């Protein structure tokens, strides 16, 4: 499972770093960005993915784990799309990279969480992805 988490983190970082470079920040700002990703796993995995699993189990869905992972990833990506329109942001290439990276991360890490039940793996993967991608994006300027 650790290999899947590492590969997912690397692929997600490769996708997200296709975005436009950002102004580099150091130390505390980078740490806060990483912690934001780490803490994002609480609503996505512990709350949403577990809730979807429970609902699908009550409905008697076959391939329960698979359907839970797919549904969680799609809901999360739809949230990014909705947020873009609600905040009246431009739906540009950066948003597409955000959606694609979120989909890949949600599928890979969602699988790891579904199989292990260990939120700490997904939290560390998200933290590492944020720090690594932020460092790469800010280095290009």
C-alpha positions, 0 to 999 in steps of 0.5 A: 500500500505504501508503494501505491501511495508513493506512486500516486503522490508522484503522479499527482505532483507531476500533473499539478506542476503543469500549472502556471508557476507561482510566486515562491514562498518559504518556510511557514507558508510552505508548511501551512500549504502542506498542512492544508493538504494534510487536514483536507484528508479528514473531510474527504476520507474520514467523513465523505468516503466513510459516509459514501461507503456506509450509504452504498453498503445500506443500498447493497451495492456490489463491488462496494469498495470500488464504487466507494472510491469512484464515487468519492473521487467524482464528488470531490472533482465536481466540488472543484468545478462547482467552486470554480463557477461559484467563485467566478474564477476562469475555467482555464488550464490550471483548473483542468490540472487541479481536477485531473490531479485531484481525480488521480490522487482521490482514486489512488489514495482512496484505494489505499485508505479503503484497503487499510483504513489508515488515515495517516497514510493519506494525510502524509501523502497529501502533505508530501504532494503539497510540499513537493508540488509547491516547491517545484511550482515556485522554483520556476519563477 
